[in-house]
Amino acid sequence: MLGHHKTLNDPDLRDRLYELLEHDHLPLSVGSRFVRMVVIVIFADVLAVTLASVPQLDARYGLVFTAVQLMAIAVFAFEYFARLWSVAGHTPRKVSAFRDRLDYVFSALGIIDLCAFLPAAIVLAIGDHATLAMFCVLPFLKLIRYSPAMRSLLAAIQAERRTLVGCVVILTGAVLLFASLLYAVERDVQPEKFGTLPDAMWWAIVTLGTVGYGDVVPVTALGKAITVFAIVAGFAMIALPVAIISTAFAEEVKRRDFVVTWGMLARVPLFAHLSAGEIADIMRLLRARTIEGDEVLVRRGDTASSMYFITAGEVEIELPTQRVRLVDGSFFGEIALLHRTKRSGTVKALRKTRLLVLDAQDFHALIERMPALASHVKTTAQARMADTGDLAAVELAEAKAHDDQPGG
């Protein structure tokens, strides 16, 4: 019992679990496999609840659907309590373990994690499939944690929340305006449809929303004229928030990509000593490239004229004596920017990979403006040779051999 108590309070175990759940999401890692498993369980759970609402399928595969739902509840509950236990000591405030866990419980992601399994567990125990179907969307919300696109969308909405509230106020005012006009014009002609202001508001909402059910329509000439303006205003009402959200979403994605790219460049030893302005100059010279799985990027013996940053995916470098795998955030070929040596290995994508490419000619333009960078290259390359698995060591050897050749 004492040993078990000690294990549960082991800070190293808690730290490792927190890293696995929150940060260890690189390809082929334990964390990435766990994320893939959770995503599969989410889709399986939503699919099972959806199909269980069909009486014929439920009668035939009801036990299978129930088993999938129970498995999903178990996985989501385990993840929730694992996060609740491991979050202690990993929040910005770090006041106490209890306060850290309380912050997680009442955070947006904590509430989503809890709602992913608790309501379903209660309803499943009661056996009400109709009510359970109502909660099938809750596990789907967990994808927010694992989808950068969904997180970017939520961040965009959060950033533009005041503007969006203004759009709601404008829309509410338009609904009241057109509803009051139609109420005044049509109430005596169609008392059953425009007899009250709330009835007229239903027409205004449907019309401004460009849905147009046709259940409530004006019959007077003035009412039809007002409807024309309401329809035109409806286009603006729909376009305004869509434009705001789409623009904010694009800016958020651009900002996220900027931060990712900045972080990658800042980690490159070759650029570690550069100022923020100099790194920004390099970022403007990068170009994007995507290669498919099993596609060869460069071959051994090719003239090296670029360096590469992996933003997403995985490549394998086949050297004469070993194979090196590089994943997100890695870089290679930086020594070739100055020496233009022959490639020392063949680089092949193991799966679809997105790269940022910096050409040697662009880099040399920077060298002319930053002479200190040229001398820094040799020092950096020598330091990286200490890592026996580093491609830089082989490339530097190729570079020296090239420089030693007559006329090199």
C-alpha positions as CSV (number, residue, x, y, z in Angstrom):
1,M,0.0,0.0,0.0
2,L,2.8,2.4,0.9
3,G,4.6,1.6,-2.4
4,H,1.3,2.2,-4.3
5,H,0.8,5.5,-2.5
6,K,4.4,6.6,-3.4
7,T,3.9,5.7,-7.0
8,L,0.8,7.9,-7.3
9,N,2.6,10.8,-5.8
10,D,5.8,10.4,-7.8
11,P,6.4,13.8,-9.4
12,D,8.5,12.2,-12.2
13,L,5.7,9.9,-13.2
14,R,3.3,12.8,-13.1
15,D,5.6,14.9,-15.3
16,R,6.1,12.1,-17.8
17,L,2.3,11.5,-18.0
18,Y,1.7,15.3,-18.5
19,E,4.2,15.5,-21.3
20,L,2.7,12.4,-23.0
21,L,-0.8,13.9,-22.8
22,E,0.0,17.5,-23.6
23,H,3.2,17.7,-25.6
24,D,4.6,14.4,-26.8
25,H,2.7,14.4,-30.1
26,L,5.6,14.0,-32.6
27,P,5.1,11.2,-35.2
28,L,5.9,7.7,-34.1
29,S,5.9,8.7,-30.4
30,V,3.8,7.2,-27.6
31,G,1.9,10.5,-27.4
32,S,1.0,10.5,-31.1
33,R,-0.2,6.9,-30.9
34,F,-2.4,7.8,-28.0
35,V,-3.8,10.8,-29.8
36,R,-4.6,8.7,-32.8
37,M,-6.3,6.1,-30.6
38,V,-8.4,8.8,-28.9
39,V,-9.4,10.3,-32.3
40,I,-10.4,6.8,-33.6
41,V,-12.5,6.2,-30.4
42,I,-14.2,9.6,-30.9
43,F,-15.3,8.8,-34.4
44,A,-16.3,5.2,-33.5
45,D,-18.4,6.5,-30.6
46,V,-20.2,9.1,-32.7
47,L,-20.8,6.6,-35.4
48,A,-22.1,4.0,-32.9
49,V,-24.6,6.5,-31.3
50,T,-25.7,7.6,-34.8
51,L,-26.4,4.1,-36.1
52,A,-28.0,3.1,-32.8
53,S,-30.8,5.6,-33.5
54,V,-31.9,3.4,-36.5
55,P,-34.3,0.8,-35.0
56,Q,-33.4,-1.9,-37.5
57,L,-29.7,-1.5,-36.9
58,D,-30.1,-1.2,-33.2
59,A,-32.1,-4.4,-33.0
60,R,-29.4,-6.3,-34.9
61,Y,-26.2,-4.7,-33.7
62,G,-27.3,-3.2,-30.4
63,L,-24.8,-5.1,-28.3
64,V,-21.9,-3.9,-30.6
65,F,-23.0,-0.3,-30.4
66,T,-23.3,-0.5,-26.6
67,A,-19.9,-2.1,-26.3
68,V,-18.4,0.7,-28.4
69,Q,-20.1,3.3,-26.3
70,L,-18.8,1.7,-23.1
71,M,-15.3,1.5,-24.5
72,A,-15.5,5.2,-25.4
73,I,-16.7,6.2,-22.0
74,A,-13.9,4.2,-20.4
75,V,-11.2,5.8,-22.6
76,F,-12.5,9.3,-22.1
77,A,-12.9,8.9,-18.4
78,F,-9.3,7.5,-18.1
79,E,-8.0,10.4,-20.1
80,Y,-9.9,12.9,-18.0
81,F,-8.7,11.6,-14.7
82,A,-5.1,11.2,-16.0
83,R,-5.1,14.9,-17.1
84,L,-6.7,15.9,-13.8
85,W,-3.9,14.1,-11.8
86,S,-1.0,15.1,-14.0
87,V,-1.9,18.8,-14.4
88,A,-0.7,19.6,-10.9
89,G,2.4,21.8,-11.1
90,H,2.0,22.5,-14.8
91,T,-0.3,25.6,-14.8
92,P,1.0,29.2,-15.1
93,R,0.0,30.0,-11.5
94,K,1.4,26.9,-9.8
95,V,-0.2,27.9,-6.5
96,S,-1.1,24.4,-5.3
97,A,-1.9,21.0,-6.8
98,F,-5.5,21.5,-5.7
99,R,-5.8,24.9,-7.4
100,D,-4.1,23.6,-10.6
101,R,-6.6,20.7,-10.8
102,L,-9.5,23.1,-10.1
103,D,-8.4,25.3,-12.9
104,Y,-8.4,22.4,-15.3
105,V,-11.9,21.2,-14.1
106,F,-13.4,24.6,-14.9
107,S,-11.4,25.3,-18.0
108,A,-13.1,25.1,-21.5
109,L,-11.1,21.9,-22.4
110,G,-11.7,20.4,-19.0
111,I,-15.5,20.9,-19.3
112,I,-15.4,19.3,-22.8
113,D,-13.4,16.4,-21.5
114,L,-15.9,15.8,-18.7
115,C,-18.9,16.2,-20.9
116,A,-17.5,13.7,-23.4
117,F,-18.2,10.8,-21.0
118,L,-20.2,11.8,-17.9
119,P,-23.6,12.6,-19.5
120,A,-23.3,9.6,-21.9
121,A,-22.5,7.3,-18.9
122,I,-25.6,8.5,-17.0
123,V,-27.9,8.2,-20.0
124,L,-26.5,4.8,-21.0
125,A,-27.2,3.6,-17.5
126,I,-30.8,4.7,-17.8
127,G,-31.0,3.1,-21.3
128,D,-32.5,6.0,-23.2
129,H,-31.1,5.9,-26.7
130,A,-33.0,9.0,-27.8
131,T,-31.4,11.2,-25.1
132,L,-28.0,9.6,-25.7
133,A,-28.2,10.7,-29.4
134,M,-28.5,14.3,-28.1
135,F,-25.1,14.0,-26.4
136,C,-23.3,12.3,-29.4
137,V,-21.8,15.6,-30.4
138,L,-20.1,16.2,-27.1
139,P,-17.2,13.7,-27.7
140,F,-16.7,15.2,-31.1
141,L,-15.9,18.5,-29.4
142,K,-12.8,16.8,-28.0
143,L,-11.2,17.1,-31.5
144,I,-10.7,20.8,-30.5
145,R,-7.8,19.6,-28.4
146,Y,-6.1,17.6,-31.2
147,S,-7.0,19.7,-34.3
148,P,-4.8,22.8,-34.9
149,A,-7.4,24.0,-37.4
150,M,-10.3,23.9,-34.9
151,R,-8.1,25.6,-32.2
152,S,-7.2,28.3,-34.7
153,L,-10.9,28.8,-35.5
154,L,-11.8,29.2,-31.9
155,A,-8.9,31.6,-31.4
156,A,-10.2,33.6,-34.3
157,I,-13.7,33.8,-32.9
158,Q,-12.3,34.7,-29.5
159,A,-10.2,37.5,-31.0
160,E,-13.1,38.9,-32.9
161,R,-15.8,38.4,-30.2
162,R,-16.5,42.1,-29.7
163,T,-17.0,42.6,-33.5
164,L,-19.2,39.5,-33.7
165,V,-21.3,40.8,-30.7
166,G,-21.7,44.0,-32.7
167,C,-22.9,41.9,-35.7
168,V,-25.5,40.2,-33.4
169,V,-26.7,43.6,-32.2
170,I,-27.0,44.9,-35.8
171,L,-28.9,41.7,-36.8
172,T,-31.2,42.0,-33.8
173,G,-31.9,45.6,-34.8
174,A,-32.7,44.6,-38.4
175,V,-35.0,41.9,-37.2
176,L,-36.9,44.3,-35.0
177,L,-37.0,47.0,-37.8
178,F,-38.4,44.8,-40.5
179,A,-40.7,42.9,-38.2
180,S,-42.3,46.1,-36.9
181,L,-42.8,47.3,-40.5
182,L,-44.5,44.1,-41.7
183,Y,-46.5,44.0,-38.5
184,A,-47.8,47.5,-39.2
185,V,-48.5,46.7,-42.9
186,E,-49.8,43.1,-42.8
187,R,-51.5,42.6,-39.5
188,D,-55.0,43.6,-40.7
189,V,-54.6,41.6,-43.9
190,Q,-53.1,38.5,-42.4
191,P,-53.9,38.5,-38.7
192,E,-53.2,34.8,-38.3
193,K,-49.6,35.3,-39.6
194,F,-48.7,38.9,-38.7
195,G,-51.1,39.4,-35.8
196,T,-48.4,39.9,-33.2
197,L,-44.9,41.3,-33.3
198,P,-43.3,37.9,-32.4
199,D,-45.1,36.4,-35.4
200,A,-43.6,39.1,-37.6
201,M,-40.2,38.5,-36.0
202,W,-40.3,34.9,-37.1
203,W,-40.9,36.1,-40.7
204,A,-38.0,38.6,-40.3
205,I,-35.6,36.0,-39.0
206,V,-36.4,33.5,-41.8
207,T,-36.1,36.2,-44.4
208,L,-32.9,37.9,-43.2
209,G,-31.4,34.4,-42.8
210,T,-32.1,33.9,-46.5
211,V,-33.9,30.6,-45.7
212,G,-37.3,31.6,-46.9
213,Y,-39.5,28.7,-45.8
214,G,-42.5,30.3,-47.5
215,D,-44.8,29.6,-44.6
216,V,-45.2,33.3,-43.9
217,V,-45.2,35.8,-46.9
218,P,-46.5,39.3,-47.4
219,V,-49.5,39.8,-49.8
220,T,-49.7,43.6,-50.0
221,A,-47.6,45.6,-52.4
222,L,-46.0,47.6,-49.6
223,G,-45.2,44.4,-47.7
224,K,-43.5,42.9,-50.7
225,A,-41.5,46.0,-51.3
226,I,-40.3,45.9,-47.7
227,T,-39.5,42.2,-48.1
228,V,-37.2,43.1,-51.1
229,F,-35.1,45.4,-48.8
230,A,-35.2,42.7,-46.1
231,I,-33.8,40.1,-48.5
232,V,-31.0,42.4,-49.6
233,A,-30.2,43.3,-46.0
234,G,-30.1,39.6,-45.2
235,F,-27.3,39.0,-47.7
236,A,-25.3,41.7,-45.9
237,M,-26.2,40.3,-42.5
238,I,-24.9,36.8,-43.5
239,A,-21.8,38.1,-45.3
240,L,-20.6,40.4,-42.5
241,P,-19.9,37.8,-39.8
242,V,-18.7,35.2,-42.4
243,A,-16.1,37.8,-43.7
244,I,-15.0,38.7,-40.2
245,I,-14.5,35.1,-39.1
246,S,-12.8,34.0,-42.3
247,T,-10.4,36.9,-42.3
248,A,-9.6,36.3,-38.6
249,F,-9.2,32.6,-39.2
250,A,-6.8,33.3,-42.1
251,E,-4.8,35.7,-39.9
252,E,-4.7,33.2,-37.1
253,V,-3.4,30.4,-39.4
254,K,-0.8,32.8,-40.8
255,R,0.2,33.8,-37.2
256,R,0.5,30.2,-36.1
257,D,2.6,29.3,-39.1
258,F,4.7,32.4,-38.5
259,V,5.3,31.3,-34.9
260,V,6.1,27.7,-35.9
261,T,8.5,28.9,-38.6
262,W,10.1,31.4,-36.3
263,G,10.6,28.7,-33.6
264,M,12.2,26.4,-36.2
265,L,14.7,29.1,-37.4
266,A,15.5,30.1,-33.9
267,R,16.5,26.5,-33.0
268,V,18.9,26.2,-36.0
269,P,22.4,26.6,-34.5
270,L,23.4,28.4,-37.7
271,F,20.9,31.2,-37.0
272,A,20.9,31.1,-33.2
273,H,23.0,34.3,-32.9
274,L,20.9,36.4,-35.3
275,S,18.6,39.2,-34.2
276,A,14.9,39.2,-34.6
277,G,15.1,41.4,-37.7
278,E,17.7,39.1,-39.4
279,I,15.5,36.0,-38.7
280,A,12.6,37.9,-40.2
281,D,14.7,38.5,-43.3
282,I,15.4,34.8,-43.7
283,M,11.7,34.0,-43.2
284,R,10.7,36.1,-46.2
285,L,13.1,34.1,-48.4
286,L,11.6,30.7,-47.5
287,R,9.4,28.9,-50.1
288,A,7.0,26.1,-49.4
289,R,7.3,22.6,-50.9
290,T,5.2,19.5,-50.4
291,I,6.4,15.9,-51.3
292,E,4.4,12.8,-51.2
293,G,5.2,9.5,-49.3
294,D,8.1,7.5,-50.9
295,E,9.0,10.5,-53.1
296,V,12.8,11.2,-53.3
297,L,13.7,14.8,-52.4
298,V,17.4,14.6,-53.2
299,R,19.8,11.9,-54.2
300,R,23.3,11.1,-53.1
301,G,25.7,12.9,-55.4
302,D,23.4,15.7,-56.4
303,T,24.7,19.2,-56.1
304,A,23.4,20.7,-52.8
305,S,22.0,24.1,-53.2
306,S,19.3,24.4,-50.5
307,M,18.5,23.7,-46.9
308,Y,15.2,22.3,-45.7
309,F,12.9,22.7,-42.7
310,I,10.3,20.1,-42.0
311,T,7.0,21.7,-40.9
312,A,5.0,18.5,-41.1
313,G,5.8,14.9,-42.0
314,E,8.9,12.7,-41.9
315,V,11.9,12.0,-44.1
316,E,14.6,9.4,-44.0
317,I,18.2,10.2,-45.0
318,E,20.1,7.2,-46.3
319,L,23.9,7.8,-45.6
320,P,26.7,5.4,-46.6
321,T,26.9,4.0,-43.0
322,Q,23.4,4.7,-41.5
323,R,19.9,5.8,-41.9
324,V,18.6,9.0,-40.2
325,R,15.0,9.8,-39.7
326,L,13.9,13.5,-39.3
327,V,10.4,14.7,-38.2
328,D,8.6,17.9,-37.6
329,G,10.8,20.8,-36.6
330,S,14.0,19.2,-37.9
331,F,16.3,20.7,-40.6
332,F,19.1,19.5,-42.8
333,G,21.4,20.7,-45.5
334,E,22.5,24.0,-43.9
335,I,26.2,23.4,-44.5
336,A,25.5,23.2,-48.2
337,L,24.3,26.7,-48.3
338,L,27.9,28.0,-48.3
339,H,29.8,25.0,-49.8
340,R,27.4,23.7,-52.5
341,T,28.8,20.2,-52.0
342,K,27.5,17.0,-53.4
343,R,24.7,15.5,-51.4
344,S,26.1,12.9,-48.9
345,G,22.8,11.0,-48.7
346,T,19.5,10.3,-50.4
347,V,16.5,11.9,-48.8
348,K,13.1,10.3,-49.1
349,A,9.8,11.2,-47.6
350,L,8.3,8.4,-45.5
351,R,4.9,10.1,-45.7
352,K,3.4,13.3,-47.1
353,T,5.8,16.0,-45.9
354,R,5.6,19.8,-46.0
355,L,8.9,21.6,-46.2
356,L,10.3,25.1,-46.2
357,V,13.2,25.6,-48.5
358,L,15.9,28.2,-48.4
359,D,18.0,28.4,-51.5
360,A,21.7,29.0,-51.5
361,Q,21.5,32.0,-53.7
362,D,19.1,33.7,-51.3
363,F,21.2,32.8,-48.4
364,H,24.3,34.3,-50.1
365,A,22.4,37.6,-50.5
366,L,22.0,37.6,-46.7
367,I,25.7,36.8,-46.2
368,E,26.6,40.0,-48.1
369,R,24.5,42.0,-45.6
370,M,25.6,39.9,-42.5
371,P,29.3,39.1,-42.8
372,A,29.3,37.7,-39.3
373,L,27.1,34.8,-40.5
374,A,29.8,33.4,-42.8
375,S,32.4,33.0,-40.0
376,H,29.7,31.7,-37.7
377,V,29.0,28.8,-40.1
378,K,32.3,27.1,-39.6
379,T,32.1,27.3,-35.8
380,T,28.5,25.9,-35.9
381,A,29.4,23.1,-38.3
382,Q,32.3,22.0,-36.1
383,A,30.1,22.0,-33.0
384,R,27.5,19.9,-34.8
385,M,30.1,17.3,-35.8
386,A,30.1,16.2,-32.2
387,D,26.8,14.5,-32.8
388,T,27.7,11.3,-34.6
389,G,24.2,10.9,-36.1
390,D,24.1,14.4,-37.5
391,L,24.0,14.8,-41.2
392,A,26.1,18.0,-40.9
393,A,29.2,16.0,-40.1
394,V,29.1,14.1,-43.4
395,E,28.2,17.2,-45.4
396,L,31.0,19.1,-43.8
397,A,33.5,16.4,-44.7
398,E,32.2,16.5,-48.3
399,A,32.6,20.2,-48.2
400,K,36.2,20.0,-47.1
401,A,37.0,17.4,-49.7
402,H,35.4,19.7,-52.4
403,D,37.4,22.7,-51.1
404,D,40.7,20.7,-51.2
405,Q,40.3,19.7,-54.9
406,P,42.3,21.7,-57.4
407,G,40.3,24.7,-58.5
408,G,37.7,24.1,-55.7
